[in-house]
Amino acid sequence: LAESRSQRETVQAEASSARERLTELESRLASLHSQEKSLTSDLSARTEAEERLRSRLKETEGELETMRTQLKETSEALHEAQRTERKQRAQEEELQETLRTTRTETSQVV
């Protein structure tokens, strides 16, 4: 009878220890689930932020390409305006020379 009681007490102590261990493991599992949920949320937020940044980068690249095109067009227009201005100056110089020649000839005739 004493041996049976001793075995029962041993089994009860082991069961109590197992319950404590189970409670501890359940608590750790709940903590790990909470950490997983938090990490998943952080990852989701980072992924969304990365997608926004990629989108903004594409927009910026598009704006940059537009500016490059506008700069090229403006540069070409400036060169054309400079060529036109040089032609006009040359024509003006020709007209001035023609005017001088005409005045000289007119003064000689008079």
Secondary structure as GFF3:
##gff-version 3
##sequence-region A 1 110
A	DSSP	alpha_helix	2	109	.	.	.	ID=ss1
###
